[in-house]
């Protein structure tokens, strides 16, 4: 049996630096630390899963979340750049500028549109997610795998498992709360994956 648990990072700081947004987050906020500690305490208390492999995005907020969870999991953290957030832009666009461009691009072109030269469009990001998940699942078949990653990565993982394409804009998208758990599993003798839970964040209530 192969199990894949996907956990979204806790809340992080993403403030302006010298008048522009940084290329990467600036680590966990106070609320983010609280969220990560709540999940750590839940996992330590329930022992609901014990991963054989613990993979994390190296982005600061994700890596800090992983380090807080680590004592409850008993595995070293493997940093993997391919499970990072969508590399859509370089910080030169404010959220308002990004969303204004987003509204102007026709829906059928959004998957192909490159927001900043040299960065990923949606199709390229989707391909990275598919390739990363395929590699991780092949390398660790039969194990309990935990990937500490980002909201867009987890949302795109549904495309991987359900076989959706990216060229048509989503008609629906899953909610992925901070520090939430998504769990897929596949028995050894079967071809299909089963979604056991999604957006499990009971530890925050």
GROMACS elastic network, one bead per residue, 0.5 to 0.9 nm:
[ bonds ]
;  ai    aj funct       b0    kb
    1   141     6  0.78832   500
    1   143     6  0.68798   500
    1   144     6  0.82093   500
    1   185     6  0.70444   500
    1   186     6  0.57280   500
    1   189     6  0.83926   500
    2   137     6  0.79980   500
    2   140     6  0.79632   500
    2   141     6  0.57165   500
    2   143     6  0.50370   500
    2   144     6  0.59317   500
    2   145     6  0.76867   500
    2   184     6  0.83850   500
    2   185     6  0.55615   500
    2   186     6  0.53529   500
    2   187     6  0.64853   500
    2   188     6  0.70891   500
    3    51     6  0.87430   500
    3   141     6  0.85884   500
    3   142     6  0.75255   500
    3   143     6  0.63401   500
    3   145     6  0.59041   500
    3   146     6  0.83046   500
    3   183     6  0.71466   500
    3   184     6  0.58481   500
    3   186     6  0.66457   500
    3   187     6  0.87244   500
    4    51     6  0.89801   500
    4   137     6  0.80623   500
    4   143     6  0.83567   500
    4   144     6  0.61433   500
    4   146     6  0.59546   500
    4   147     6  0.75706   500
    4   182     6  0.80907   500
    4   183     6  0.57063   500
    4   184     6  0.51163   500
    4   185     6  0.61024   500
    4   186     6  0.88563   500
    5    49     6  0.89964   500
    5    51     6  0.85601   500
    5   144     6  0.77360   500
    5   145     6  0.60616   500
    5   147     6  0.62118   500
    5   148     6  0.84155   500
    5   181     6  0.65566   500
    5   182     6  0.55589   500
    5   184     6  0.64785   500
    5   185     6  0.86163   500
    6   145     6  0.84669   500
    6   146     6  0.59795   500
    6   148     6  0.60461   500
    6   149     6  0.69054   500
    6   150     6  0.88723   500
    6   154     6  0.68269   500
    6   180     6  0.80990   500
    6   181     6  0.57220   500
    6   183     6  0.63831   500
    6   184     6  0.84440   500
    7   146     6  0.74781   500
    7   147     6  0.62648   500
    7   149     6  0.60818   500
    7   150     6  0.76855   500
    7   151     6  0.87291   500
    7   154     6  0.81048   500
    7   176     6  0.89852   500
    7   178     6  0.81788   500
    7   179     6  0.57333   500
    7   180     6  0.55066   500
    7   182     6  0.63835   500
    7   183     6  0.88542   500
    7   199     6  0.87696   500
    8    62     6  0.77250   500
    8    65     6  0.89114   500
    8   147     6  0.85659   500
    8   148     6  0.59010   500
    8   149     6  0.51398   500
    8   151     6  0.58962   500
    8   153     6  0.88669   500
    8   154     6  0.75709   500
    8   176     6  0.72427   500
    8   177     6  0.71294   500
    8   178     6  0.54932   500
    8   180     6  0.56945   500
    8   181     6  0.70774   500
    8   182     6  0.87125   500
    9    12     6  0.81707   500
    9    28     6  0.89555   500
    9    32     6  0.83066   500
    9    36     6  0.78721   500
    9    61     6  0.64412   500
    9    63     6  0.81426   500
    9    64     6  0.84418   500
    9    65     6  0.58033   500
    9    66     6  0.78413   500
    9   148     6  0.64192   500
    9   149     6  0.60385   500
    9   150     6  0.60500   500
    9   151     6  0.80239   500
    9   177     6  0.89772   500
    9   178     6  0.58501   500
    9   179     6  0.52621   500
    9   180     6  0.81560   500
   10    28     6  0.68803   500
   10    29     6  0.83645   500
   10    31     6  0.80809   500
   10    33     6  0.70669   500
   10    34     6  0.84800   500
   10    35     6  0.59621   500
   10    36     6  0.58152   500
   10    61     6  0.68796   500
   10    62     6  0.70957   500
   10    64     6  0.86670   500
   10    65     6  0.60951   500
   10   177     6  0.87369   500
   10   179     6  0.51462   500
   10   180     6  0.87368   500
   11    27     6  0.86025   500
   11    28     6  0.59126   500
   11    29     6  0.60173   500
   11    30     6  0.82638   500
   11    31     6  0.64075   500
   11    33     6  0.76717   500
   11    35     6  0.74996   500
   11    36     6  0.86446   500
   11    61     6  0.73835   500
   11   178     6  0.62982   500
   11   179     6  0.82681   500
   12    25     6  0.65986   500
   12    26     6  0.68509   500
   12    27     6  0.53861   500
   12    30     6  0.83553   500
   12    31     6  0.81677   500
   12    32     6  0.59196   500
   12    33     6  0.86735   500
   12    60     6  0.84738   500
   12    61     6  0.54738   500
   12    62     6  0.85347   500
   13    25     6  0.59409   500
   13    26     6  0.52261   500
   13    27     6  0.57933   500
   13    28     6  0.58086   500
   13    29     6  0.53170   500
   13    30     6  0.89895   500
   13    32     6  0.87213   500
   13    61     6  0.79528   500
   14    21     6  0.71955   500
   14    22     6  0.73601   500
   14    24     6  0.76883   500
   14    25     6  0.50131   500
   14    26     6  0.59364   500
   14    27     6  0.81322   500
   15    20     6  0.83985   500
   15    21     6  0.63590   500
   15    22     6  0.75946   500
   15    25     6  0.80660   500
   15    26     6  0.78117   500
   16    19     6  0.55645   500
   16    20     6  0.50466   500
   16    22     6  0.67794   500
   17    20     6  0.54126   500
   17    21     6  0.59601   500
   17    22     6  0.63586   500
   18    21     6  0.82038   500
   20    91     6  0.65098   500
   20    92     6  0.61086   500
   20    93     6  0.77350   500
   20    94     6  0.73622   500
   21    24     6  0.83321   500
   21    25     6  0.89316   500
   21    90     6  0.82616   500
   21    92     6  0.64340   500
   21    93     6  0.74277   500
   21    94     6  0.68387   500
   22    25     6  0.68238   500
   22    26     6  0.81595   500
   22    90     6  0.74739   500
   22    91     6  0.51579   500
   22    92     6  0.80342   500
   23    89     6  0.77692   500
   23    90     6  0.51610   500
   23    92     6  0.83702   500
   24    27     6  0.89020   500
   24    59     6  0.68793   500
   24    60     6  0.76023   500
   24    61     6  0.89501   500
   24    90     6  0.85270   500
   24    91     6  0.79914   500
   25    28     6  0.83019   500
   25    59     6  0.71708   500
   25    60     6  0.63012   500
   25    61     6  0.64157   500
   26    29     6  0.85797   500
   26    59     6  0.89203   500
   26    60     6  0.63868   500
   26    61     6  0.69454   500
   27    32     6  0.88827   500
   27    59     6  0.82601   500
   27    62     6  0.79944   500
   27    63     6  0.84626   500
   27    64     6  0.68329   500
   27    65     6  0.89748   500
   28    31     6  0.77354   500
   28    32     6  0.51834   500
   28    33     6  0.60988   500
   28    60     6  0.76103   500
   28    61     6  0.51106   500
   28    62     6  0.82998   500
   28    64     6  0.68396   500
   28    65     6  0.75916   500
   29    33     6  0.63131   500
   29    34     6  0.86641   500
   29    61     6  0.86017   500
   30    33     6  0.52527   500
   30    34     6  0.64641   500
   30    35     6  0.87964   500
   31    34     6  0.50592   500
   31    35     6  0.62126   500
   31    36     6  0.87168   500
   32    36     6  0.61587   500
   32    37     6  0.84960   500
   32    61     6  0.84681   500
   32    65     6  0.80568   500
   32   178     6  0.82507   500
   32   179     6  0.87856   500
   33    36     6  0.51893   500
   33    37     6  0.60593   500
   33    38     6  0.85109   500
   33    64     6  0.85913   500
   33    65     6  0.75263   500
   33    68     6  0.80576   500
   34    37     6  0.51633   500
   34    38     6  0.61016   500
   34    39     6  0.87267   500
   35    38     6  0.51312   500
   35    39     6  0.64074   500
   35    40     6  0.86856   500
   35    65     6  0.88802   500
   35   178     6  0.75849   500
   35   179     6  0.66876   500
   35   203     6  0.82100   500
   35   204     6  0.66598   500
   36    39     6  0.51850   500
   36    40     6  0.61158   500
   36    41     6  0.86053   500
   36    64     6  0.88591   500
   36    65     6  0.57834   500
   36    66     6  0.83337   500
   36    68     6  0.63870   500
   36    69     6  0.67646   500
   36   178     6  0.87814   500
   36   179     6  0.65266   500
   37    41     6  0.60448   500
   37    42     6  0.84715   500
   37    65     6  0.85428   500
   37    68     6  0.65285   500
   37    69     6  0.71789   500
   38    41     6  0.52017   500
   38    42     6  0.61795   500
   38    43     6  0.87139   500
   38   203     6  0.58977   500
   38   204     6  0.66508   500
   39    43     6  0.61546   500
   39    44     6  0.85202   500
   39    69     6  0.72789   500
   39   179     6  0.69134   500
   39   180     6  0.85037   500
   39   201     6  0.81732   500
   39   202     6  0.88923   500
   39   203     6  0.58711   500
   39   204     6  0.77220   500
   40    43     6  0.52357   500
   40    44     6  0.61048   500
   40    45     6  0.85227   500
   40    68     6  0.68772   500
   40    70     6  0.79039   500
   40    71     6  0.78112   500
   40    72     6  0.59742   500
   40    73     6  0.84992   500
   41    44     6  0.50779   500
   41    45     6  0.60122   500
   41    46     6  0.85448   500
   41    69     6  0.84254   500
   41    72     6  0.75322   500
   41   203     6  0.85020   500
   42    45     6  0.51211   500
   42    46     6  0.60045   500
   42    47     6  0.80602   500
   42    48     6  0.88074   500
   42    72     6  0.88804   500
   42   203     6  0.63200   500
   43    46     6  0.53079   500
   43    47     6  0.53545   500
   43    48     6  0.64464   500
   43    49     6  0.75851   500
   43    50     6  0.87576   500
   43    69     6  0.83163   500
   43    72     6  0.62058   500
   43    73     6  0.77478   500
   44    47     6  0.56630   500
   44    48     6  0.85418   500
   44    71     6  0.82765   500
   44    73     6  0.77174   500
   45    48     6  0.84554   500
   45    72     6  0.87407   500
   46    49     6  0.82367   500
   47    50     6  0.67165   500
   47    72     6  0.83425   500
   47    73     6  0.87116   500
   49    73     6  0.84070   500
   49   144     6  0.80383   500
   50    53     6  0.89495   500
   50    72     6  0.86044   500
   50    73     6  0.59656   500
   50    74     6  0.77534   500
   50    75     6  0.87555   500
   50   144     6  0.71867   500
   50   145     6  0.88109   500
   50   146     6  0.87891   500
   51    54     6  0.63986   500
   51    73     6  0.67232   500
   51    74     6  0.80596   500
   51    75     6  0.72759   500
   51   143     6  0.76711   500
   51   145     6  0.54449   500
   51   146     6  0.59363   500
   52    74     6  0.88121   500
   52    75     6  0.70332   500
   52   140     6  0.87558   500
   52   143     6  0.60183   500
   52   144     6  0.51942   500
   52   145     6  0.60627   500
   52   146     6  0.79661   500
   53    75     6  0.67064   500
   53    76     6  0.79057   500
   53    77     6  0.80824   500
   53    78     6  0.79839   500
   53   140     6  0.78068   500
   53   143     6  0.75279   500
   53   144     6  0.65842   500
   53   146     6  0.61087   500
   53   147     6  0.83117   500
   54    66     6  0.86010   500
   54    70     6  0.85945   500
   54    73     6  0.82201   500
   54    75     6  0.61520   500
   54    76     6  0.65291   500
   54    77     6  0.53274   500
   54    78     6  0.60978   500
   54    79     6  0.87704   500
   54   144     6  0.89289   500
   54   145     6  0.63421   500
   54   147     6  0.61280   500
   54   148     6  0.77236   500
   55    66     6  0.85927   500
   55    76     6  0.85338   500
   55    77     6  0.57506   500
   55    79     6  0.58750   500
   55    80     6  0.66171   500
   55    83     6  0.86047   500
   55   145     6  0.77542   500
   55   146     6  0.60688   500
   55   148     6  0.61697   500
   55   149     6  0.84698   500
   56    59     6  0.85700   500
   56    62     6  0.67676   500
   56    63     6  0.62586   500
   56    66     6  0.65831   500
   56    77     6  0.64955   500
   56    78     6  0.60008   500
   56    80     6  0.60340   500
   56    81     6  0.83137   500
   56    83     6  0.72520   500
   56    84     6  0.84075   500
   56   146     6  0.82609   500
   56   147     6  0.56228   500
   56   149     6  0.61289   500
   57    60     6  0.83047   500
   57    61     6  0.88506   500
   57    62     6  0.58087   500
   57    63     6  0.62012   500
   57    66     6  0.87498   500
   57    78     6  0.84916   500
   57    79     6  0.56778   500
   57    80     6  0.54331   500
   57    81     6  0.57916   500
   57    82     6  0.75192   500
   57    83     6  0.53714   500
   57    84     6  0.50557   500
   57    85     6  0.81232   500
   57   147     6  0.79861   500
   57   148     6  0.63122   500
   57   149     6  0.54760   500
   57   150     6  0.80038   500
   58    61     6  0.83220   500
   58    62     6  0.65611   500
   58    63     6  0.53079   500
   58    64     6  0.88746   500
   58    78     6  0.89043   500
   58    79     6  0.54147   500
   58    80     6  0.64617   500
   58    81     6  0.61850   500
   58    83     6  0.84787   500
   58    84     6  0.71152   500
   58   149     6  0.89835   500
   59    62     6  0.55178   500
   59    63     6  0.59316   500
   59    64     6  0.84977   500
   59    81     6  0.82044   500
   59    84     6  0.67847   500
   59    85     6  0.82925   500
   59   149     6  0.89663   500
   60    63     6  0.51260   500
   60    64     6  0.59357   500
   60    65     6  0.84335   500
   61    64     6  0.52769   500
   61    65     6  0.61890   500
   61    66     6  0.86856   500
   62    65     6  0.50533   500
   62    66     6  0.61916   500
   62    67     6  0.87026   500
   62    84     6  0.87094   500
   62   148     6  0.65639   500
   62   149     6  0.63303   500
   62   150     6  0.75316   500
   63    67     6  0.62349   500
   63    68     6  0.87477   500
   63    77     6  0.86364   500
   63    79     6  0.79757   500
   63   148     6  0.80241   500
   63   149     6  0.89244   500
   64    67     6  0.50672   500
   64    68     6  0.63420   500
   64    69     6  0.87314   500
   65    68     6  0.52314   500
   65    69     6  0.63303   500
   65    70     6  0.86053   500
   65   148     6  0.79767   500
   65   179     6  0.83710   500
   66    69     6  0.51008   500
   66    70     6  0.58985   500
   66    77     6  0.72541   500
   66   148     6  0.65709   500
   67    70     6  0.50695   500
   67    71     6  0.77737   500
   67    77     6  0.77304   500
   68    71     6  0.70251   500
   68    72     6  0.85364   500
   69    72     6  0.57806   500
   69    73     6  0.67257   500
   70    73     6  0.51559   500
   70    74     6  0.63130   500
   70    75     6  0.67798   500
   70    76     6  0.73917   500
   70    77     6  0.74870   500
   71    74     6  0.59107   500
   71    75     6  0.82166   500
   72    75     6  0.88214   500
   73    76     6  0.86667   500
   79    83     6  0.88133   500
   80    83     6  0.59862   500
   80    84     6  0.76035   500
   81    84     6  0.54426   500
   82    85     6  0.86369   500
   82   128     6  0.67294   500
   82   129     6  0.73014   500
   82   131     6  0.85649   500
   82   132     6  0.59575   500
   83    86     6  0.89958   500
   83   128     6  0.81966   500
   83   129     6  0.69315   500
   83   132     6  0.67862   500
   83   133     6  0.84712   500
   83   147     6  0.79881   500
   83   148     6  0.82007   500
   83   149     6  0.59859   500
   83   150     6  0.77353   500
   83   153     6  0.69627   500
   84    87     6  0.78797   500
   84   149     6  0.63892   500
   84   150     6  0.67204   500
   84   153     6  0.74447   500
   85    88     6  0.86485   500
   85   125     6  0.87062   500
   85   149     6  0.73156   500
   85   150     6  0.54468   500
   85   151     6  0.75004   500
   85   152     6  0.64283   500
   85   153     6  0.61837   500
   86    89     6  0.86002   500
   86   120     6  0.71755   500
   86   121     6  0.85343   500
   86   122     6  0.79515   500
   86   125     6  0.59248   500
   86   126     6  0.87047   500
   86   150     6  0.84984   500
   86   152     6  0.66074   500
   86   153     6  0.71623   500
   87    90     6  0.78466   500
   87   119     6  0.58689   500
   87   120     6  0.55140   500
   87   121     6  0.81536   500
   87   125     6  0.73914   500
   88   114     6  0.75670   500
   88   115     6  0.63749   500
   88   116     6  0.69966   500
   88   119     6  0.54574   500
   88   120     6  0.51795   500
   88   121     6  0.63683   500
   88   122     6  0.79435   500
   88   125     6  0.83536   500
   89    92     6  0.73164   500
   89    93     6  0.73565   500
   89    98     6  0.89760   500
   89   114     6  0.86234   500
   89   115     6  0.62418   500
   89   116     6  0.52751   500
   89   117     6  0.81421   500
   89   118     6  0.84571   500
   89   119     6  0.58675   500
   89   120     6  0.77262   500
   90    93     6  0.74948   500
   90   116     6  0.70899   500
   90   119     6  0.76683   500
   91    94     6  0.71797   500
   92   116     6  0.87034   500
   93    96     6  0.78449   500
   93    97     6  0.56650   500
   93    98     6  0.58697   500
   93   116     6  0.87799   500
   94    97     6  0.51004   500
   94    98     6  0.61467   500
   94    99     6  0.85748   500
   95    98     6  0.51051   500
   95    99     6  0.61174   500
   95   100     6  0.85092   500
   96    99     6  0.52374   500
   96   100     6  0.60833   500
   96   101     6  0.86954   500
   97   100     6  0.50873   500
   97   101     6  0.62973   500
   97   102     6  0.85528   500
   98   101     6  0.52813   500
   98   102     6  0.61416   500
   98   103     6  0.87699   500
   98   115     6  0.78590   500
   99   103     6  0.61619   500
   99   104     6  0.86429   500
  100   103     6  0.52302   500
  100   104     6  0.64194   500
  100   105     6  0.89743   500
  101   104     6  0.50805   500
  101   105     6  0.63463   500
  101   115     6  0.80640   500
  102   105     6  0.55125   500
  102   106     6  0.83884   500
  102   107     6  0.89145   500
  102   110     6  0.75143   500
  102   115     6  0.87347   500
  103   106     6  0.76215   500
  103   107     6  0.86214   500
  104   107     6  0.89439   500
  105   108     6  0.83514   500
  105   109     6  0.64599   500
  105   110     6  0.60870   500
  105   113     6  0.77477   500
  106   109     6  0.53719   500
  106   110     6  0.63978   500
  107   110     6  0.53340   500
  107   111     6  0.80273   500
  107   168     6  0.78088   500
  107   169     6  0.63641   500
  108   111     6  0.71005   500
  108   112     6  0.83751   500
  108   167     6  0.71412   500
  108   168     6  0.61824   500
  108   169     6  0.67833   500
  109   112     6  0.54052   500
  109   113     6  0.60932   500
  109   167     6  0.80645   500
  109   168     6  0.86399   500
  109   169     6  0.88029   500
  110   113     6  0.52079   500
  110   114     6  0.84966   500
  110   121     6  0.81752   500
  110   122     6  0.73725   500
  110   167     6  0.82389   500
  110   168     6  0.86017   500
  110   169     6  0.73458   500
  111   114     6  0.85697   500
  111   121     6  0.63576   500
  111   123     6  0.55286   500
  111   124     6  0.86874   500
  111   166     6  0.65989   500
  111   167     6  0.56264   500
  111   168     6  0.74013   500
  111   169     6  0.71534   500
  112   121     6  0.57851   500
  112   122     6  0.64702   500
  112   123     6  0.63960   500
  112   124     6  0.85112   500
  112   167     6  0.77530   500
  113   120     6  0.89192   500
  113   121     6  0.57423   500
  113   122     6  0.75738   500
  114   117     6  0.64381   500
  114   118     6  0.81717   500
  114   119     6  0.68952   500
  114   120     6  0.65164   500
  114   122     6  0.81436   500
  115   119     6  0.73884   500
  115   120     6  0.80076   500
  115   121     6  0.70972   500
  116   119     6  0.57495   500
  116   120     6  0.81403   500
  116   121     6  0.88290   500
  117   120     6  0.83789   500
  120   123     6  0.77801   500
  120   124     6  0.55023   500
  120   125     6  0.58489   500
  121   124     6  0.53742   500
  121   125     6  0.62757   500
  121   126     6  0.86540   500
  122   125     6  0.50590   500
  122   126     6  0.60094   500
  122   127     6  0.85644   500
  122   166     6  0.74700   500
  122   167     6  0.86645   500
  123   127     6  0.61507   500
  123   128     6  0.86446   500
  123   166     6  0.61334   500
  123   167     6  0.71777   500
  124   127     6  0.50790   500
  124   128     6  0.62746   500
  124   129     6  0.87493   500
  125   128     6  0.50640   500
  125   129     6  0.63067   500
  125   130     6  0.86830   500
  125   153     6  0.85179   500
  125   156     6  0.86898   500
  126   129     6  0.51524   500
  126   130     6  0.62197   500
  126   131     6  0.86247   500
  126   153     6  0.82620   500
  126   156     6  0.63726   500
  126   157     6  0.84841   500
  126   159     6  0.82911   500
  126   160     6  0.85454   500
  126   165     6  0.89354   500
  126   166     6  0.70665   500
  127   130     6  0.50699   500
  127   131     6  0.60533   500
  127   132     6  0.84507   500
  128   131     6  0.51499   500
  128   132     6  0.59637   500
  128   133     6  0.85000   500
  129   132     6  0.51359   500
  129   133     6  0.60668   500
  129   134     6  0.84422   500
  129   153     6  0.64481   500
  129   154     6  0.87794   500
  129   156     6  0.68860   500
  129   157     6  0.68118   500
  129   160     6  0.78891   500
  130   133     6  0.53159   500
  130   134     6  0.60429   500
  130   135     6  0.85483   500
  130   156     6  0.82235   500
  130   157     6  0.72508   500
  130   159     6  0.83618   500
  130   160     6  0.57848   500
  131   134     6  0.51483   500
  131   135     6  0.60800   500
  131   136     6  0.85604   500
  132   135     6  0.51972   500
  132   136     6  0.60837   500
  132   137     6  0.85122   500
  133   136     6  0.51455   500
  133   137     6  0.59724   500
  133   138     6  0.83865   500
  133   157     6  0.78070   500
  133   160     6  0.80121   500
  134   137     6  0.53000   500
  134   138     6  0.60546   500
  134   139     6  0.85429   500
  134   160     6  0.87732   500
  135   138     6  0.51497   500
  135   139     6  0.60132   500
  135   140     6  0.85361   500
  136   139     6  0.51777   500
  136   140     6  0.60724   500
  136   141     6  0.81595   500
  136   145     6  0.84809   500
  137   140     6  0.53158   500
  137   141     6  0.54690   500
  137   142     6  0.86687   500
  137   143     6  0.88216   500
  137   145     6  0.82287   500
  138   141     6  0.53949   500
  140   143     6  0.56648   500
  140   144     6  0.80409   500
  140   145     6  0.72907   500
  141   144     6  0.84861   500
  141   145     6  0.88770   500
  141   188     6  0.87294   500
  142   186     6  0.87254   500
  142   187     6  0.84446   500
  142   188     6  0.70477   500
  144   185     6  0.89142   500
  148   179     6  0.87972   500
  149   152     6  0.88009   500
  149   153     6  0.67555   500
  149   154     6  0.73435   500
  150   153     6  0.53224   500
  150   154     6  0.63491   500
  150   155     6  0.87387   500
  150   176     6  0.88134   500
  150   178     6  0.87592   500
  151   154     6  0.52541   500
  151   155     6  0.61702   500
  151   156     6  0.86259   500
  151   175     6  0.85378   500
  151   176     6  0.57701   500
  151   177     6  0.76485   500
  151   178     6  0.79613   500
  152   156     6  0.60578   500
  152   157     6  0.85069   500
  152   176     6  0.84521   500
  153   156     6  0.51748   500
  153   157     6  0.61850   500
  154   158     6  0.70554   500
  154   174     6  0.87552   500
  154   176     6  0.73926   500
  154   182     6  0.80053   500
  155   158     6  0.57526   500
  155   159     6  0.76291   500
  155   173     6  0.68169   500
  155   174     6  0.61428   500
  155   175     6  0.78974   500
  155   176     6  0.72821   500
  156   159     6  0.52656   500
  156   160     6  0.67997   500
  156   166     6  0.89302   500
  157   161     6  0.63805   500
  157   162     6  0.85400   500
  158   161     6  0.52437   500
  158   162     6  0.58452   500
  158   163     6  0.79088   500
  158   164     6  0.77374   500
  158   173     6  0.88833   500
  158   174     6  0.83163   500
  159   162     6  0.53132   500
  159   163     6  0.53529   500
  159   165     6  0.66633   500
  159   166     6  0.77862   500
  160   163     6  0.53605   500
  160   164     6  0.67636   500
  160   165     6  0.86335   500
  161   164     6  0.79586   500
  161   184     6  0.89499   500
  161   192     6  0.86125   500
  161   193     6  0.70155   500
  161   194     6  0.87842   500
  161   195     6  0.89058   500
  162   193     6  0.88404   500
  165   168     6  0.69076   500
  165   169     6  0.89876   500
  166   169     6  0.66707   500
  166   170     6  0.77626   500
  168   171     6  0.85918   500
  169   172     6  0.89310   500
  170   173     6  0.65311   500
  174   198     6  0.81740   500
  174   199     6  0.80839   500
  175   198     6  0.83091   500
  175   199     6  0.64712   500
  176   179     6  0.84979   500
  176   180     6  0.64881   500
  176   181     6  0.84515   500
  176   182     6  0.85563   500
  176   198     6  0.78152   500
  176   199     6  0.52701   500
  176   200     6  0.86479   500
  177   180     6  0.53144   500
  177   181     6  0.86689   500
  177   199     6  0.61513   500
  177   200     6  0.81540   500
  177   201     6  0.70085   500
  178   199     6  0.87568   500
  178   201     6  0.77747   500
  179   199     6  0.86433   500
  179   200     6  0.84708   500
  179   201     6  0.66819   500
  179   203     6  0.89959   500
  179   204     6  0.86930   500
  180   198     6  0.77937   500
  180   202     6  0.82710   500
  180   203     6  0.88081   500
  181   197     6  0.75003   500
  181   198     6  0.63105   500
  181   199     6  0.55237   500
  181   201     6  0.66831   500
  182   195     6  0.79492   500
  182   196     6  0.77894   500
  182   197     6  0.54980   500
  182   199     6  0.57901   500
  182   200     6  0.66961   500
  183   194     6  0.85076   500
  183   195     6  0.61351   500
  183   196     6  0.55373   500
  183   197     6  0.52919   500
  183   198     6  0.65520   500
  184   193     6  0.64295   500
  184   194     6  0.55527   500
  184   196     6  0.58170   500
  184   197     6  0.74463   500
  184   198     6  0.89111   500
  185   192     6  0.87940   500
  185   193     6  0.55950   500
  185   194     6  0.54741   500
  185   195     6  0.68504   500
  185   196     6  0.72944   500
  186   189     6  0.82790   500
  186   190     6  0.65738   500
  186   191     6  0.73030   500
  186   192     6  0.64007   500
  186   194     6  0.63734   500
  187   190     6  0.54434   500
  187   191     6  0.80210   500
  187   192     6  0.83661   500
  187   193     6  0.80245   500
  188   191     6  0.81416   500
  190   193     6  0.80633   500
  195   198     6  0.74190   500
  197   200     6  0.67133   500
  200   203     6  0.83225   500
  201   204     6  0.58085   500
  201   205     6  0.75635   500
  202   205     6  0.54618   500
